[in-house]
């Protein structure tokens, strides 16, 4: 297989990932070359091509798909992203002025049809559960709980039709810090706390992971009491514009309406970083249009796209 094709991992990028990749236990066969398979996954994420139409240089398409499905289910993609984020934080390269937003993703007709709930580990002959022990022990269950209809797979109906919604936070350099996939009709404010709670940047040495940003900026969709109370409780500075109707209600109540929320106009101008992070994610065609039936697989696709952004920032 030739290296250096467009979109493939470079030598430097591969060396950043290699120490954190799972290894085979040697009892149930060896992994196919991780580098080759990861390049195949990234090719599909970037182009949105059918898995069966992957170029032959990436090896059997089913091997590439199964590796992506497994790593999406067991959290390997997410852990790789956290490792790269940890290295960036140790080098002081993360801007902790965080912005939060969401984006609608149209679901292709191929994303529909996952009727049955995602099953747990399959039972093998002799009552033994699971597949390859070494591969599975790297990251927990074979498939996450959930599924059962479109809602359970992060699919819903919105003005755009059959859609999913990606909720995310981004640092000041337009790189995603945390990602959540929900149905397209789900309101932004309902996922504000889960998105911020999912920020978890590990330390390379000892110490707890960093979870608290220096400041948070968001648009009017997040301008409500619970969001502001959460930020105040965690002592996080925030810039969220007040809705017109909320302001009118506050003024109508007079002194009982309380003080207006603080608003830093200069800080709010930096909120475009999350919009630019969304644009970077949607440069990947398999993110801009959802083709994956299972919600956890689509989240893995988005996470792989975010990983590339961090590697090539």
C-alpha positions, 0 to 999 in steps of 0.5 A: 500500500502506498502512503501519502495519498490525499487524506491519509495519515502522515508519518507524524500523525501516525506516530501521535496515534500509534501508542494509544491503539489497541493491540491483539491478544494473539489468540484469535488472530492479529489485527490488520494493519491499523494504519491501513484501516484508519486511512480507509476509515478516514477516506470514507469519512472524508468522501462519504463513499459506500463502504463496499466502494472503498479502494482496494489499497485499504484492504477488505471493506468489511474489515474497515467497516467492522473496525470503525463500528467496533471503535465507535461502540467501545469508545476507542475513537473518543479516547484517541481524541482525548489523548490528542487533546491532552497532548495539546493541553500539555503544550498550552495550545488549547484556548479555554474560551469555549463556545457552544452551538449545534448543527443540523445534519440531513439524514440520507435514506440509507440512515433509516431502517435500524428497527431493532434495538442494538443488541449486546455481545453475541453469545457463541457456542458453548455459552461463551459470550463476546468475540475476540477477548483481547480486542473487546477488552480494550474498550468494553461492550461490543455495542452500547445500549440504545436503539429501537426506532429512529429516536433511539438512533439520534434521528428525528424530524425537523424543518429540514426533514429527516435529520440528526443534530450535532451538539458540540463545544469548541475551543478558541482555535475552532477545534471540537472539545465535546460532541453529542448526537441527538434527533434533529428536533431536539432543542439546543438548550436541552443539551447545553449541560451534557455538552459541557459535562462531556468536556474532559481533557486528561493530564499527561502526568498525574492530576484530574482531567480538566473539565472547566472552561475559562469562559463560555459563549453561546447564542440566544438559543441557550438564554434560559434560567437553567443554563445560566444557573448551571454556569453560575453554580460552576463559577464559569464566566459566560456571555449569552445574549438575552432574548427580547421577550425575556428582557420585556418580561424582566422590565415589566416586573420592575425591581422584582425582575432582577438585574439584567445578565452581563454581556461582553460584546467583545467576548461574544464576537469570538463565538464564531469559533464554534461556527468555524469548527462546524464548517471544518467538521462538515468538510467531511461528507459523511458528517455533512450527510448522515449515512450511518443507521446506528447513532453510535456509529455516526457519533464515531464518524463525527469523532473521527472527523474531529480527530483529524481536525486536531491532528492537522490543526 
